[in-house]
Amino acid sequence: MRTLEEARNTLQISQEDIDFIIEGILRAGEPIVIIAYGSRARGEADEYSDYDILCLSALEGCELKEYSLAADGELWGLARDLDFLVLNVDEFRAGLKAGNEFACDVDRDGVVLYGTV
């Protein structure tokens, strides 16, 4: 994964939208890391591309689901379509070790907007 600074020339998400996303997710709880991935993180977006955002949390089970719903609700009002996903950080790391395609794609193309992996 790249840092926001490393991805400044390729990340296709405005600073205003990054701030909106981070602030919304923080209002809902305490994420460990917030990651942009997909075409906008790779710098390959077109005018119809949505924002792909992954939030990693220490929560599990019902608490994770409740946090996901609360964070998603805080992101209403974003001027662009959003594909938002909240996962348990340990499960994501296990997926990386196991070679899970999604986890590996996020690791390769992702941009950390908040926190550390």
N, CA, C and O atoms as CSV, one atom per row, in Angstrom:
chain,resi,resn,atom,element,x,y,z
A,1,MET,N,N,0.834,-1.184,0.000
A,1,MET,CA,C,0.000,0.000,0.000
A,1,MET,C,C,0.874,1.240,0.000
A,1,MET,O,O,1.993,1.249,0.513
A,2,ARG,N,N,0.323,2.278,-0.591
A,2,ARG,CA,C,1.046,3.544,-0.641
A,2,ARG,C,C,0.450,4.525,0.369
A,2,ARG,O,O,-0.713,4.418,0.758
A,3,THR,N,N,1.266,5.462,0.772
A,3,THR,CA,C,0.773,6.536,1.623
A,3,THR,C,C,0.087,7.572,0.746
A,3,THR,O,O,0.246,7.574,-0.475
A,4,LEU,N,N,-0.665,8.439,1.372
A,4,LEU,CA,C,-1.327,9.521,0.655
A,4,LEU,C,C,-0.294,10.389,-0.058
A,4,LEU,O,O,-0.507,10.806,-1.197
A,5,GLU,N,N,0.802,10.653,0.601
A,5,GLU,CA,C,1.859,11.475,-0.007
A,5,GLU,C,C,2.450,10.792,-1.242
A,5,GLU,O,O,2.682,11.447,-2.259
A,6,GLU,N,N,2.692,9.497,-1.160
A,6,GLU,CA,C,3.252,8.757,-2.301
A,6,GLU,C,C,2.288,8.707,-3.484
A,6,GLU,O,O,2.718,8.596,-4.632
A,7,ALA,N,N,0.997,8.788,-3.210
A,7,ALA,CA,C,-0.014,8.635,-4.259
A,7,ALA,C,C,-0.591,9.964,-4.748
A,7,ALA,O,O,-1.522,9.969,-5.554
A,8,ARG,N,N,-0.061,11.069,-4.282
A,8,ARG,CA,C,-0.619,12.382,-4.628
A,8,ARG,C,C,-0.811,12.582,-6.129
A,8,ARG,O,O,-1.795,13.198,-6.539
A,9,ASN,N,N,0.093,12.083,-6.950
A,9,ASN,CA,C,0.024,12.306,-8.396
A,9,ASN,C,C,-0.924,11.357,-9.112
A,9,ASN,O,O,-1.276,11.602,-10.265
A,10,THR,N,N,-1.348,10.278,-8.459
A,10,THR,CA,C,-2.223,9.314,-9.124
A,10,THR,C,C,-3.601,9.193,-8.483
A,10,THR,O,O,-4.562,8.856,-9.174
A,11,LEU,N,N,-3.723,9.452,-7.211
A,11,LEU,CA,C,-5.006,9.304,-6.518
A,11,LEU,C,C,-6.024,10.289,-7.079
A,11,LEU,O,O,-5.776,11.494,-7.117
A,12,GLN,N,N,-7.160,9.777,-7.510
A,12,GLN,CA,C,-8.190,10.610,-8.124
A,12,GLN,C,C,-9.369,10.814,-7.175
A,12,GLN,O,O,-10.518,10.524,-7.509
A,13,ILE,N,N,-9.054,11.320,-5.991
A,13,ILE,CA,C,-10.061,11.694,-5.005
A,13,ILE,C,C,-9.639,13.052,-4.462
A,13,ILE,O,O,-8.496,13.223,-4.040
A,14,SER,N,N,-10.544,14.009,-4.469
A,14,SER,CA,C,-10.198,15.351,-4.007
A,14,SER,C,C,-9.912,15.345,-2.506
A,14,SER,O,O,-10.416,14.497,-1.770
A,15,GLN,N,N,-9.103,16.297,-2.067
A,15,GLN,CA,C,-8.805,16.414,-0.641
A,15,GLN,C,C,-10.084,16.690,0.146
A,15,GLN,O,O,-10.243,16.209,1.268
A,16,GLU,N,N,-10.989,17.458,-0.441
A,16,GLU,CA,C,-12.269,17.745,0.213
A,16,GLU,C,C,-13.058,16.454,0.455
A,16,GLU,O,O,-13.626,16.268,1.531
A,17,ASP,N,N,-13.093,15.571,-0.536
A,17,ASP,CA,C,-13.802,14.299,-0.368
A,17,ASP,C,C,-13.068,13.366,0.592
A,17,ASP,O,O,-13.706,12.644,1.358
A,18,ILE,N,N,-11.738,13.372,0.559
A,18,ILE,CA,C,-10.962,12.571,1.515
A,18,ILE,C,C,-11.306,13.005,2.939
A,18,ILE,O,O,-11.553,12.168,3.806
A,19,ASP,N,N,-11.320,14.308,3.173
A,19,ASP,CA,C,-11.649,14.831,4.501
A,19,ASP,C,C,-13.066,14.431,4.917
A,19,ASP,O,O,-13.287,14.041,6.063
A,20,PHE,N,N,-14.026,14.525,3.993
A,20,PHE,CA,C,-15.414,14.153,4.279
A,20,PHE,C,C,-15.506,12.683,4.672
A,20,PHE,O,O,-16.188,12.330,5.634
A,21,ILE,N,N,-14.814,11.829,3.921
A,21,ILE,CA,C,-14.833,10.382,4.184
A,21,ILE,C,C,-14.219,10.074,5.548
A,21,ILE,O,O,-14.812,9.351,6.348
A,22,ILE,N,N,-13.041,10.618,5.810
A,22,ILE,CA,C,-12.357,10.358,7.084
A,22,ILE,C,C,-13.199,10.855,8.259
A,22,ILE,O,O,-13.398,10.130,9.234
A,23,GLU,N,N,-13.690,12.082,8.168
A,23,GLU,CA,C,-14.477,12.652,9.265
A,23,GLU,C,C,-15.751,11.850,9.514
A,23,GLU,O,O,-16.136,11.639,10.664
A,24,GLY,N,N,-16.405,11.405,8.445
A,24,GLY,CA,C,-17.621,10.611,8.599
A,24,GLY,C,C,-17.361,9.288,9.287
A,24,GLY,O,O,-18.100,8.891,10.188
A,25,ILE,N,N,-16.312,8.607,8.864
A,25,ILE,CA,C,-15.978,7.312,9.463
A,25,ILE,C,C,-15.560,7.492,10.923
A,25,ILE,O,O,-15.908,6.671,11.772
A,26,LEU,N,N,-14.822,8.553,11.216
A,26,LEU,CA,C,-14.413,8.817,12.600
A,26,LEU,C,C,-15.606,9.154,13.495
A,26,LEU,O,O,-15.602,8.816,14.679
A,27,ARG,N,N,-16.622,9.812,12.945
A,27,ARG,CA,C,-17.825,10.112,13.752
A,27,ARG,C,C,-18.525,8.831,14.193
A,27,ARG,O,O,-19.165,8.796,15.244
A,28,ALA,N,N,-18.402,7.783,13.388
A,28,ALA,CA,C,-19.081,6.517,13.691
A,28,ALA,C,C,-18.309,5.659,14.682
A,28,ALA,O,O,-18.902,4.798,15.333
A,29,GLY,N,N,-17.013,5.869,14.813
A,29,GLY,CA,C,-16.219,5.032,15.708
A,29,GLY,C,C,-14.736,5.228,15.499
A,29,GLY,O,O,-14.291,6.291,15.066
A,30,GLU,N,N,-13.970,4.189,15.813
A,30,GLU,CA,C,-12.513,4.275,15.772
A,30,GLU,C,C,-11.931,3.272,14.781
A,30,GLU,O,O,-11.674,2.123,15.139
A,31,PRO,N,N,-11.724,3.700,13.539
A,31,PRO,CA,C,-11.099,2.799,12.573
A,31,PRO,C,C,-9.611,2.660,12.848
A,31,PRO,O,O,-8.995,3.550,13.435
A,32,ILE,N,N,-9.042,1.556,12.428
A,32,ILE,CA,C,-7.590,1.398,12.493
A,32,ILE,C,C,-6.963,2.041,11.270
A,32,ILE,O,O,-5.965,2.755,11.365
A,33,VAL,N,N,-7.564,1.777,10.126
A,33,VAL,CA,C,-7.042,2.332,8.877
A,33,VAL,C,C,-8.193,2.507,7.890
A,33,VAL,O,O,-9.145,1.727,7.882
A,34,ILE,N,N,-8.090,3.539,7.061
A,34,ILE,CA,C,-9.035,3.790,5.975
A,34,ILE,C,C,-8.226,3.794,4.688
A,34,ILE,O,O,-7.225,4.503,4.576
A,35,ILE,N,N,-8.662,2.999,3.716
A,35,ILE,CA,C,-7.895,2.786,2.490
A,35,ILE,C,C,-8.774,3.052,1.275
A,35,ILE,O,O,-9.905,2.573,1.201
A,36,ALA,N,N,-8.247,3.817,0.324
A,36,ALA,CA,C,-8.875,3.939,-0.993
A,36,ALA,C,C,-8.250,2.867,-1.874
A,36,ALA,O,O,-7.040,2.647,-1.827
A,37,TYR,N,N,-9.072,2.203,-2.675
A,37,TYR,CA,C,-8.552,1.185,-3.589
A,37,TYR,C,C,-9.327,1.290,-4.899
A,37,TYR,O,O,-10.194,2.155,-5.025
A,38,GLY,N,N,-9.044,0.453,-5.849
A,38,GLY,CA,C,-9.764,0.467,-7.114
A,38,GLY,C,C,-9.206,1.476,-8.095
A,38,GLY,O,O,-8.079,1.949,-7.949
A,39,SER,N,N,-10.014,1.801,-9.105
A,39,SER,CA,C,-9.534,2.622,-10.220
A,39,SER,C,C,-9.074,4.008,-9.791
A,39,SER,O,O,-8.111,4.528,-10.356
A,40,ARG,N,N,-9.722,4.618,-8.819
A,40,ARG,CA,C,-9.300,5.956,-8.382
A,40,ARG,C,C,-7.969,5.913,-7.634
A,40,ARG,O,O,-7.192,6.865,-7.709
A,41,ALA,N,N,-7.700,4.847,-6.927
A,41,ALA,CA,C,-6.409,4.703,-6.243
A,41,ALA,C,C,-5.290,4.430,-7.251
A,41,ALA,O,O,-4.152,4.859,-7.059
A,42,ARG,N,N,-5.624,3.715,-8.322
A,42,ARG,CA,C,-4.622,3.407,-9.353
A,42,ARG,C,C,-4.403,4.559,-10.327
A,42,ARG,O,O,-3.438,4.551,-11.092
A,43,GLY,N,N,-5.298,5.555,-10.303
A,43,GLY,CA,C,-5.205,6.655,-11.256
A,43,GLY,C,C,-5.788,6.310,-12.609
A,43,GLY,O,O,-5.394,6.888,-13.621
A,44,GLU,N,N,-6.737,5.361,-12.639
A,44,GLU,CA,C,-7.330,4.892,-13.894
A,44,GLU,C,C,-8.825,5.172,-13.977
A,44,GLU,O,O,-9.525,4.546,-14.773
A,45,ALA,N,N,-9.319,6.093,-13.178
A,45,ALA,CA,C,-10.757,6.349,-13.117
A,45,ALA,C,C,-11.229,7.137,-14.333
A,45,ALA,O,O,-10.474,7.889,-14.950
A,46,ASP,N,N,-12.511,6.939,-14.657
A,46,ASP,CA,C,-13.149,7.792,-15.656
A,46,ASP,C,C,-14.250,8.584,-14.952
A,46,ASP,O,O,-14.392,8.505,-13.731
A,47,GLU,N,N,-15.015,9.335,-15.710
A,47,GLU,CA,C,-16.021,10.213,-15.104
A,47,GLU,C,C,-17.115,9.459,-14.350
A,47,GLU,O,O,-17.811,10.047,-13.522
A,48,TYR,N,N,-17.271,8.167,-14.626
A,48,TYR,CA,C,-18.314,7.371,-13.984
A,48,TYR,C,C,-17.804,6.531,-12.809
A,48,TYR,O,O,-18.591,5.846,-12.156
A,49,SER,N,N,-16.528,6.575,-12.541
A,49,SER,CA,C,-15.941,5.742,-11.488
A,49,SER,C,C,-16.393,6.196,-10.103
A,49,SER,O,O,-16.476,7.390,-9.815
A,50,ASP,N,N,-16.683,5.211,-9.257
A,50,ASP,CA,C,-17.063,5.510,-7.879
A,50,ASP,C,C,-15.820,5.541,-6.998
A,50,ASP,O,O,-14.703,5.312,-7.462
A,51,TYR,N,N,-16.037,5.827,-5.724
A,51,TYR,CA,C,-14.969,5.745,-4.735
A,51,TYR,C,C,-15.053,4.373,-4.084
A,51,TYR,O,O,-16.119,3.967,-3.623
A,52,ASP,N,N,-13.941,3.664,-4.045
A,52,ASP,CA,C,-13.853,2.379,-3.352
A,52,ASP,C,C,-13.083,2.616,-2.060
A,52,ASP,O,O,-11.896,2.942,-2.088
A,53,ILE,N,N,-13.759,2.453,-0.937
A,53,ILE,CA,C,-13.161,2.743,0.370
A,53,ILE,C,C,-13.293,1.523,1.273
A,53,ILE,O,O,-14.377,0.961,1.428
A,54,LEU,N,N,-12.172,1.126,1.866
A,54,LEU,CA,C,-12.126,0.022,2.824
A,54,LEU,C,C,-11.731,0.575,4.184
A,54,LEU,O,O,-10.747,1.304,4.308
A,55,CYS,N,N,-12.501,0.225,5.192
A,55,CYS,CA,C,-12.205,0.604,6.572
A,55,CYS,C,C,-11.885,-0.670,7.343
A,55,CYS,O,O,-12.682,-1.608,7.352
A,56,LEU,N,N,-10.732,-0.708,7.985
A,56,LEU,CA,C,-10.356,-1.856,8.808
A,56,LEU,C,C,-10.543,-1.491,10.273
A,56,LEU,O,O,-10.148,-0.413,10.716
A,57,SER,N,N,-11.148,-2.405,11.011
A,57,SER,CA,C,-11.504,-2.172,12.407
A,57,SER,C,C,-11.111,-3.378,13.253
A,57,SER,O,O,-10.974,-4.490,12.744
A,58,ALA,N,N,-10.934,-3.146,14.540
A,58,ALA,CA,C,-10.663,-4.244,15.472
A,58,ALA,C,C,-11.952,-4.942,15.902
A,58,ALA,O,O,-11.903,-6.007,16.516
A,59,LEU,N,N,-13.092,-4.357,15.586
A,59,LEU,CA,C,-14.376,-4.934,15.995
A,59,LEU,C,C,-14.646,-6.237,15.261
A,59,LEU,O,O,-14.079,-6.509,14.202
A,60,GLU,N,N,-15.534,-7.041,15.857
A,60,GLU,CA,C,-15.907,-8.332,15.269
A,60,GLU,C,C,-17.411,-8.513,15.362
A,60,GLU,O,O,-18.083,-7.823,16.129
A,61,GLY,N,N,-17.930,-9.440,14.583
A,61,GLY,CA,C,-19.321,-9.860,14.678
A,61,GLY,C,C,-20.325,-8.733,14.577
A,61,GLY,O,O,-20.228,-7.871,13.703
A,62,CYS,N,N,-21.298,-8.748,15.489
A,62,CYS,CA,C,-22.377,-7.761,15.475
A,62,CYS,C,C,-21.865,-6.337,15.656
A,62,CYS,O,O,-22.400,-5.405,15.057
A,63,GLU,N,N,-20.836,-6.164,16.476
A,63,GLU,CA,C,-20.277,-4.825,16.673
A,63,GLU,C,C,-19.691,-4.284,15.374
A,63,GLU,O,O,-19.827,-3.097,15.077
A,64,LEU,N,N,-19.043,-5.145,14.601
A,64,LEU,CA,C,-18.475,-4.735,13.314
A,64,LEU,C,C,-19.593,-4.337,12.349
A,64,LEU,O,O,-19.482,-3.335,11.643
A,65,LYS,N,N,-20.658,-5.116,12.323
A,65,LYS,CA,C,-21.788,-4.809,11.445
A,65,LYS,C,C,-22.433,-3.483,11.836
A,65,LYS,O,O,-22.749,-2.668,10.969
A,66,GLU,N,N,-22.629,-3.263,13.130
A,66,GLU,CA,C,-23.218,-2.008,13.603
A,66,GLU,C,C,-22.334,-0.819,13.247
A,66,GLU,O,O,-22.833,0.230,12.839
A,67,TYR,N,N,-21.029,-0.982,13.399
A,67,TYR,CA,C,-20.094,0.086,13.047
A,67,TYR,C,C,-20.160,0.372,11.551
A,67,TYR,O,O,-20.160,1.530,11.133
A,68,SER,N,N,-20.216,-0.681,10.751
A,68,SER,CA,C,-20.299,-0.526,9.302
A,68,SER,C,C,-21.536,0.277,8.906
A,68,SER,O,O,-21.451,1.188,8.083
A,69,LEU,N,N,-22.674,-0.058,9.486
A,69,LEU,CA,C,-23.914,0.657,9.179
A,69,LEU,C,C,-23.853,2.111,9.635
A,69,LEU,O,O,-24.312,3.006,8.926
A,70,ALA,N,N,-23.288,2.346,10.814
A,70,ALA,CA,C,-23.179,3.713,11.329
A,70,ALA,C,C,-22.247,4.550,10.454
A,70,ALA,O,O,-22.565,5.692,10.122
A,71,ALA,N,N,-21.106,3.989,10.082
A,71,ALA,CA,C,-20.152,4.717,9.239
A,71,ALA,C,C,-20.752,4.993,7.868
A,71,ALA,O,O,-20.604,6.090,7.330
A,72,ASP,N,N,-21.426,4.001,7.305
A,72,ASP,CA,C,-22.066,4.179,6.005
A,72,ASP,C,C,-23.081,5.323,6.061
A,72,ASP,O,O,-23.169,6.127,5.132
A,73,GLY,N,N,-23.837,5.390,7.140
A,73,GLY,CA,C,-24.805,6.469,7.311
A,73,GLY,C,C,-24.157,7.837,7.390
A,73,GLY,O,O,-24.723,8.824,6.919
A,74,GLU,N,N,-22.980,7.903,7.980
A,74,GLU,CA,C,-22.254,9.171,8.099
A,74,GLU,C,C,-21.712,9.651,6.750
A,74,GLU,O,O,-21.357,10.820,6.603
A,75,LEU,N,N,-21.650,8.756,5.776
A,75,LEU,CA,C,-21.077,9.111,4.473
A,75,LEU,C,C,-22.124,9.553,3.457
A,75,LEU,O,O,-21.783,9.879,2.320
A,76,TRP,N,N,-23.404,9.568,3.859
A,76,TRP,CA,C,-24.434,10.097,2.977
A,76,TRP,C,C,-24.135,11.565,2.709
A,76,TRP,O,O,-23.716,12.295,3.607
A,77,GLY,N,N,-24.349,11.985,1.488
A,77,GLY,CA,C,-24.095,13.372,1.129
A,77,GLY,C,C,-22.835,13.543,0.309
A,77,GLY,O,O,-22.578,14.623,-0.221
A,78,LEU,N,N,-22.045,12.484,0.201
A,78,LEU,CA,C,-20.867,12.539,-0.661
A,78,LEU,C,C,-21.349,12.702,-2.096
A,78,LEU,O,O,-22.297,12.035,-2.508
A,79,ALA,N,N,-20.717,13.568,-2.851
A,79,ALA,CA,C,-21.183,13.905,-4.201
A,79,ALA,C,C,-20.883,12.827,-5.240
A,79,ALA,O,O,-21.221,13.004,-6.410
A,80,ARG,N,N,-20.273,11.743,-4.857
A,80,ARG,CA,C,-19.913,10.675,-5.792
A,80,ARG,C,C,-20.402,9.349,-5.224
A,80,ARG,O,O,-20.504,9.186,-4.008
A,81,ASP,N,N,-20.705,8.394,-6.117
A,81,ASP,CA,C,-21.076,7.056,-5.659
A,81,ASP,C,C,-19.936,6.454,-4.852
A,81,ASP,O,O,-18.762,6.707,-5.124
A,82,LEU,N,N,-20.299,5.659,-3.862
A,82,LEU,CA,C,-19.318,5.110,-2.933
A,82,LEU,C,C,-19.542,3.618,-2.752
A,82,LEU,O,O,-20.658,3.177,-2.478
A,83,ASP,N,N,-18.483,2.850,-2.905
A,83,ASP,CA,C,-18.484,1.426,-2.567
A,83,ASP,C,C,-17.709,1.328,-1.259
A,83,ASP,O,O,-16.481,1.405,-1.254
A,84,PHE,N,N,-18.428,1.160,-0.149
A,84,PHE,CA,C,-17.833,1.231,1.184
A,84,PHE,C,C,-17.902,-0.124,1.866
A,84,PHE,O,O,-18.955,-0.762,1.897
A,85,LEU,N,N,-16.781,-0.556,2.408
A,85,LEU,CA,C,-16.680,-1.865,3.040
A,85,LEU,C,C,-15.922,-1.739,4.353
A,85,LEU,O,O,-14.899,-1.058,4.421
A,86,VAL,N,N,-16.423,-2.394,5.396
A,86,VAL,CA,C,-15.739,-2.444,6.689
A,86,VAL,C,C,-15.410,-3.902,6.980
A,86,VAL,O,O,-16.286,-4.766,6.936
A,87,LEU,N,N,-14.138,-4.168,7.278
A,87,LEU,CA,C,-13.682,-5.518,7.595
A,87,LEU,C,C,-12.895,-5.518,8.895
A,87,LEU,O,O,-12.347,-4.497,9.309
A,88,ASN,N,N,-12.851,-6.672,9.522
A,88,ASN,CA,C,-11.999,-6.862,10.692
A,88,ASN,C,C,-10.544,-6.891,10.232
A,88,ASN,O,O,-10.210,-7.579,9.267
A,89,VAL,N,N,-9.691,-6.156,10.909
A,89,VAL,CA,C,-8.299,-6.026,10.489
A,89,VAL,C,C,-7.558,-7.361,10.517
A,89,VAL,O,O,-6.741,-7.626,9.635
A,90,ASP,N,N,-7.827,-8.203,11.508
A,90,ASP,CA,C,-7.146,-9.498,11.583
A,90,ASP,C,C,-7.572,-10.419,10.442
A,90,ASP,O,O,-6.755,-11.162,9.899
A,91,GLU,N,N,-8.856,-10.366,10.082
A,91,GLU,CA,C,-9.328,-11.174,8.958
A,91,GLU,C,C,-8.719,-10.685,7.646
A,91,GLU,O,O,-8.387,-11.490,6.776
A,92,PHE,N,N,-8.573,-9.371,7.504
A,92,PHE,CA,C,-7.935,-8.822,6.300
A,92,PHE,C,C,-6.479,-9.286,6.217
A,92,PHE,O,O,-6.021,-9.723,5.161
A,93,ARG,N,N,-5.762,-9.188,7.328
A,93,ARG,CA,C,-4.352,-9.627,7.343
A,93,ARG,C,C,-4.233,-11.121,7.052
A,93,ARG,O,O,-3.318,-11.542,6.344
A,94,ALA,N,N,-5.146,-11.919,7.588
A,94,ALA,CA,C,-5.148,-13.357,7.303
A,94,ALA,C,C,-5.402,-13.597,5.816
A,94,ALA,O,O,-4.805,-14.491,5.216
A,95,GLY,N,N,-6.282,-12.803,5.228
A,95,GLY,CA,C,-6.540,-12.906,3.798
A,95,GLY,C,C,-5.309,-12.590,2.974
A,95,GLY,O,O,-5.055,-13.231,1.954
A,96,LEU,N,N,-4.549,-11.607,3.412
A,96,LEU,CA,C,-3.288,-11.286,2.729
A,96,LEU,C,C,-2.334,-12.472,2.771
A,96,LEU,O,O,-1.758,-12.856,1.753
A,97,LYS,N,N,-2.174,-13.044,3.953
A,97,LYS,CA,C,-1.268,-14.189,4.106
A,97,LYS,C,C,-1.717,-15.383,3.277
A,97,LYS,O,O,-0.889,-16.141,2.770
A,98,ALA,N,N,-3.034,-15.549,3.139
A,98,ALA,CA,C,-3.586,-16.685,2.397
A,98,ALA,C,C,-3.636,-16.430,0.892
A,98,ALA,O,O,-3.966,-17.327,0.116
A,99,GLY,N,N,-3.308,-15.205,0.485
A,99,GLY,CA,C,-3.331,-14.884,-0.941
A,99,GLY,C,C,-4.704,-14.544,-1.479
A,99,GLY,O,O,-4.941,-14.662,-2.681
A,100,ASN,N,N,-5.623,-14.118,-0.604
A,100,ASN,CA,C,-6.954,-13.706,-1.039
A,100,ASN,C,C,-6.827,-12.601,-2.092
A,100,ASN,O,O,-6.126,-11.611,-1.885
A,101,GLU,N,N,-7.512,-12.784,-3.218
A,101,GLU,CA,C,-7.364,-11.862,-4.348
A,101,GLU,C,C,-7.730,-10.423,-3.984
A,101,GLU,O,O,-7.005,-9.493,-4.335
A,102,PHE,N,N,-8.850,-10.235,-3.282
A,102,PHE,CA,C,-9.261,-8.891,-2.897
A,102,PHE,C,C,-8.218,-8.242,-1.991
A,102,PHE,O,O,-7.807,-7.108,-2.235
A,103,ALA,N,N,-7.791,-8.948,-0.953
A,103,ALA,CA,C,-6.811,-8.398,-0.017
A,103,ALA,C,C,-5.505,-8.062,-0.733
A,103,ALA,O,O,-4.903,-7.021,-0.467
A,104,CYS,N,N,-5.072,-8.924,-1.626
A,104,CYS,CA,C,-3.827,-8.677,-2.365
A,104,CYS,C,C,-3.962,-7.484,-3.308
A,104,CYS,O,O,-3.020,-6.707,-3.457
A,105,ASP,N,N,-5.133,-7.330,-3.951
A,105,ASP,CA,C,-5.364,-6.166,-4.813
A,105,ASP,C,C,-5.323,-4.874,-4.005
A,105,ASP,O,O,-4.719,-3.889,-4.431
A,106,VAL,N,N,-5.963,-4.878,-2.843
A,106,VAL,CA,C,-5.947,-3.693,-1.982
A,106,VAL,C,C,-4.520,-3.399,-1.531
A,106,VAL,O,O,-4.104,-2.241,-1.513
A,107,ASP,N,N,-3.773,-4.430,-1.169
A,107,ASP,CA,C,-2.392,-4.247,-0.735
A,107,ASP,C,C,-1.534,-3.667,-1.861
A,107,ASP,O,O,-0.678,-2.817,-1.618
A,108,ARG,N,N,-1.763,-4.123,-3.076
A,108,ARG,CA,C,-0.963,-3.670,-4.219
A,108,ARG,C,C,-1.344,-2.248,-4.651
A,108,ARG,O,O,-0.469,-1.422,-4.906
A,109,ASP,N,N,-2.653,-1.965,-4.732
A,109,ASP,CA,C,-3.124,-0.711,-5.322
A,109,ASP,C,C,-3.603,0.321,-4.313
A,109,ASP,O,O,-3.790,1.486,-4.665
A,110,GLY,N,N,-3.803,-0.084,-3.071
A,110,GLY,CA,C,-4.445,0.786,-2.096
A,110,GLY,C,C,-3.617,1.983,-1.674
A,110,GLY,O,O,-2.388,1.987,-1.743
A,111,VAL,N,N,-4.351,3.008,-1.229
A,111,VAL,CA,C,-3.744,4.230,-0.702
A,111,VAL,C,C,-4.314,4.453,0.695
A,111,VAL,O,O,-5.528,4.563,0.865
A,112,VAL,N,N,-3.445,4.521,1.682
A,112,VAL,CA,C,-3.870,4.730,3.066
A,112,VAL,C,C,-4.257,6.199,3.245
A,112,VAL,O,O,-3.427,7.098,3.106
A,113,LEU,N,N,-5.529,6.419,3.555
A,113,LEU,CA,C,-6.027,7.774,3.782
A,113,LEU,C,C,-5.929,8.175,5.245
A,113,LEU,O,O,-5.805,9.355,5.572
A,114,TYR,N,N,-5.985,7.167,6.131
A,114,TYR,CA,C,-5.974,7.418,7.578
A,114,TYR,C,C,-5.411,6.195,8.274
A,114,TYR,O,O,-5.719,5.064,7.895
A,115,GLY,N,N,-4.584,6.413,9.292
A,115,GLY,CA,C,-4.066,5.319,10.108
A,115,GLY,C,C,-2.885,4.612,9.466
A,115,GLY,O,O,-2.292,5.096,8.502
A,116,THR,N,N,-2.561,3.454,10.028
A,116,THR,CA,C,-1.463,2.639,9.509
A,116,THR,C,C,-1.896,1.188,9.482
A,116,THR,O,O,-2.698,0.742,10.303
A,117,VAL,N,N,-1.350,0.463,8.523
A,117,VAL,CA,C,-1.707,-0.952,8.365
A,117,VAL,C,C,-0.848,-1.793,9.278
A,117,VAL,O,O,-0.986,-3.016,9.301
